[in-house]
Amino acid sequence: MERVYERMNDSGVLSASDSGVADTRPPPRDRLGPLWRRRLANFRANRRGVWSLWIFLVLFVVSLFAELIANDRPLLVWYDGAPYVPVLADYPETTFGGDFPTLTVYRDPFVAGLIADKGFMVWPPVRFSYQTVNQDLPVPAPAPPSAENWLGTDDQGRDVFARLLYGFRLSVLFGLTLTLVSSVIGVAAGAVQGYFGGTLDLLLQRFIEIWSGLPQLFILIIVSSVLIPGFWTLLVVLMLFSWTALVGVVRAEFLRARNFDYVRAARALGMSDAGIMVKHVLPNAMVATLTFLPFILAGSLVALTSLDFLGLGLPPGAPSLGELLRQGKDNLQAPWLGITSFMVIAVTLTLLVFVGEAVRDAFDPRKGVL
């Protein structure tokens, strides 16, 4: 009998060619495809963009847990043999032996003494929320940085680090929401214009020109005088003007691709216009859309910060980078206010611009893998 020498492959499994058995298994499927692999390789080749993306994601994820980092409520209270979680639930003062059925103020020395007699409290690293006023400042507000207030306080005695942390989260969430909603509307409008063309395209183009010429700042002033400005109010008003950013790019892609052979073939086979737009033409238009998204997000953050700086943004008391920047302008004797807010805004915008440049290089068909 002929002796068969079995050889093992790298994974420790006998290969079909070495064992004399024909391999009938289908080849592994490439989930990304060669085009997306090339784009991913181009993105990774831009080290500045990759590092910027990771830094921005880390900062954003950390800000999502702001209540666990900066809060005027303890993370855990162990009192009389029972655990309490003030971060997640409200407890009256009578729960810890107080006299009044009001919400517990855990920074009150009297309440802290009651809890210390029968248990303990586990505090977050910063014992201030974005609206907590430090009543024990050694100097008049705004107070300089100290061991208790890492970045000092503003002119109302509120902790600057806590307001930066909460304000960064609110600004990024606002920018992401505005970017997503305006991109969906802009892509839909540009797709309809470019695919159908003709009179519809002409009318929509004239409407966009008139709409873009409206004074956005004056409209915001009118809205803020009629309605109380808030997160959703600003989102709706800014969305009314920001959706036009992607219309021209998507319209050009649809105008270019609507007469391609595969589009004509799909139309001849009886596919509906909506199916052709979504399945065949939209993927090509999304390349330019994805390239613009980081820059649109940066513009959304700048818009919210500018409105807050002018006093037309979020309501008073809300954590805002623009409001803190305005405090730095009004309190030049407290340079930590302007410096910290400026650094946070500058670093955030710089990271987004670097990410946008990396995405642009990744989708550039003229750029090969470095």
N, C-alpha and C positions, 0 to 999 in steps of 0.2 A: 504493500500500500504506500502510495506517495505521501510523504510527510509534508504537512502544511505548517508553515511558520506563521504564527499569528502575531501581528504587529498592532500596537495600540496607537490611536491618534492622540492628539493633544488633550482631549477631554477624557481619556481613559476608556473609550469605547472602541471596539474592534470595527475598523472601517470596512465598508462593503467591498471596495476594490481589493483590499488585502486578503479578505476571507474568501474571495472567489465568487461572491454573490452579487448579482446585479442590483444596484441601488435604484429602486422604483419610486422613492419618495420625491415629492416636488421640491424644487429649490426654495430656500427661505425667502419669504416675501419682504421686500424692502418697503417699510411703512412710510418712510419719508420721501423716497424717490431721489434721483440724482440731482434734480434742480434744487430741491429744498436742502439737500445735503451741502450743495455748493454755497447756498445762501447762509446756512448755519456756519459753515467754515469761514466765510467772509466776515460774518459778525464776530466770531471768536478771534479772528485775526486782529481785530481792532481792540487791543487790550484796554485802551482807555475807556471805550464804550462798555466793555464787559464789566470792568471794575466799577464804573459809574452805576450800572444797572444793579449790581449786587449791593452797593452802598445805599442806593435809594430804596431798594426792597427791604434791607435791614432796618433802615430808619422808619419806613412806613409800618412794617410789622411791629416794631417796638412801640410806635405811637398808638397802634390799635389796642394795646394793653396799658393805656395811660392811667386808668383807674388803679392799676396795681403798682404803679411807679410813683405817682404823685396824687395824694388824696388826703382829705382831712378826716377820713374815717379809717379805722384800723382794718387790716385784712382779716384778723381773727380776734375774737374776744372769748376768753375762757373765764366764765363767771359761775361760781357756786356749782362746779362740777358739770356744767353744760356748755357746749360750744355755740358761738354766735358768729355770723358772717355779716358785718355791717356793710361791706362793699356791695353785697347782693340784696340785702333786705334792710328795711327800716324798723328800728326798735324804739319804743317809748322809753323815756327816762326811768319810769317805774320798774322796768325790767331789771335794772341794775341797782335798785334800791333808792331811786330818786323820789322826789315829791310830786312832780308834775307829769301828766301823760303826754307831754310834747316830745318831739323828736330829740334824740340824745345828741348832745354836743360833746363829742369825745375829747376835744381839746380843752374843755372846761376843767380846771383843777379839781373842782368838787366831784365831778363825775369820775375823773381819773382816780381820785382817792377811793371812791366807792368800789370801783372795779379792782383796784390793787389790793383791797382788803380781802377779797374772796377769789381772786384770780389774776389774770394778766392780759395784756393787749400786745398784738404783733402788728407793728406799724409798717407802712411802705417806706421806701428810702426817703421820700420827700413827704412831709406831713402837711402839705398844702394842696388844695385843689386850685383850679384856675380862678375861682371867685372867692377864695378864702382870704380874709384880711388878717394880717399878722398884727395883733393888738399889743404885742410885747416888743416892739422895735426900740432899740436903744437911742435911735436918732429919728428925726422927722422923716416921713416918706417924701421922696424915694430914697430907700436905704441902700447902701453899697453892698456888694457880695459879702457873704459871711458863711460860717459853718451851717447856720440854719437855713439861710436863703442863698443857695449856691450862686445864682446870678443876680442877686439883689432883689429889690421890690420896685414896683411902679409907683406912680404918684398917689395911688390909693392904698398902698400897703400890701398889694397882692404879689405873690411869688412870681418872678419873671420866668423861671425855668418851667413851672407848671403851666403858665400861660403859653409859652412857646411850644411845649409838648402837645397840649390840647389844640392849640391853634394850627400847628403843622398837620395834625390829623384831620381837622376840619377842612383846611385848605386843600389837601390832597384829595379827600373824598369829594369835595365840591368840584374840583377840577376834573376828576375822573368821571363823575356823573355828567357834567356839562360836556365833556369831550365825547362820551358815548352817545348821549342823546343828540347832540348837534351833528355828529358824524353819521348817525343813522338817517336823519332828515336830509342832510346834505347829499349823501350817496344816493338816496331814493330820488331826490329832485334832479340831480345830475344824470342819473340813469334814464329817467323818463325823457329829459331833454335830448340827450344824445341818441337814444334808440329810435324815437319817433321823429325827431327833427321837424322840419317844416314850420308851419304856423305856430304849433305848440311851443317849439323851441324859441321862436322869435318873441312870442308873448312872455314866456317865462324869463327870457333874458332881459327884456325891458323892465319887468317887474323886479328882478334882482337888482338892476341898476338903480331904480328908484328907491327900493328898500334899503340898499346899502348907503344911500345918500342921506338917510334920516339922521338927525343929531341924537346919537345914542345917549350922551351924557344928559341932555335936556330931558329926554324921556325918563331916565332914571330919577332925575330930580322931581319930575311930576309924579312918578309912581311913589317915591318915598314920602311926598307930601300928602298923598291920598291914602296909601296903605302903610302899615307898619313894616319896615324892611326886615326880612328874615331870610333863612336859607333857601326856602322854596320860592319865595318871591324873586330874589336875585337870580335864582337858577332859571326861572321862566323868562325873565326879562333879558338876561344875557343869551339864553338859547334862541330868542327871537332874532338875534343879530349874528350869532356865531355860526349858524348852520350854512351860511354862504361860503365858508372858507374852502370846502371841498367840492363845491358844485362844478367849478370850472375844470378841475382835474378829472373828475369822473365823467363829465360831459365829453371831454376830448377823447377819453378812452373808448366810450361807447360810440362816438361818431366814427372813430377809426375802425372799430371792430364789427360794426353792424353789417358791413358789406363783405365780410370775409366769407370764404367758401363754406366753412363748417357752419356758419350762421345761416347761410342760404340753404344748405342741405337740411338743417334742422327745421327751418321754416317749410321746406318742400315736403318733409315727412309728416307735417301736420302738428308740430309742437307749438304750443301757445306762446304768445309774446312774453308772458311772465316767466314761463319755463326757460325760454332762450336767454332772457336777461339774467336770471338767477344762476342758471347752470353753466352757461357757455361764456357770457360776456363779463359778468360780475367778477369772477376770479381774476381776470386780467386787470380790471379797474382797482381791485383791492390792493394790488402791489403799490400803486402810487398813494393810496389811502393810508396804508400802514406806515409808509415813509413819513407822512405828515403828522401822524398821531402824537409823537412825543413833543413836537413843536406846538401843536394845538393845546396839549396839556399845559405846557409852560405858559402859553398865552392866557389860558384860563386862570392859572394861579396869579399871574400879573394883574388880570382884570379884577379879581376879588380883592387883592392886596391894595390896588389903587383906589377902589371904591371905599374900602375901610379907612384908608388914609385920608380920604376926603370927607369922611363922615357920612357917606351914602350907602354903606354896606350893611354888615350885620348889626343887630340891635345892641345897645349899650350893655356892657357886661359880658358879652360873648367873647370867647378866646379868639383873637384875631392878630395875625402878623402885621397887617396894615395899621391897626389901632396902636399896637406897641411901637411901631415905627413913628407914628405921629406923636406919641408921648416922648420919644427921644428927641424929636424936633422941638417940642414945647419945653423940655427940661434939659437944656444944654449943660447944666451943672451936673447931670447924671449921665455920663457918657456910656455907661454899661447898657442903658436902654436902647440907644441907637445902634451901638456896635453889635449887640447880640441879635437884634432883629434883622439888621442888615446882613450879617453873616449867614443866618439861617436862610433868608430869601436868596442870597447870592449863591450859596452852595447848592440849594435845591434846583434853581434854574440852570446852574452850570452842569449838574448831573443830568438833567433832562436833555439839555442840548447835546452833551456827549453821547447819550443813548440814541438820540435822533440821528446823529452823524453815523453811528455804527449801523443803525437800521438802514439808513440811506445807502451806505456802502454794501450792505448785504443784498439789497434788491437791485443794485446797479448791474445791468447785464454786461456792461463793458469792463467790469472789474473781475479779474480772476482771483483764485485763491492765492493768498500771499504765502 
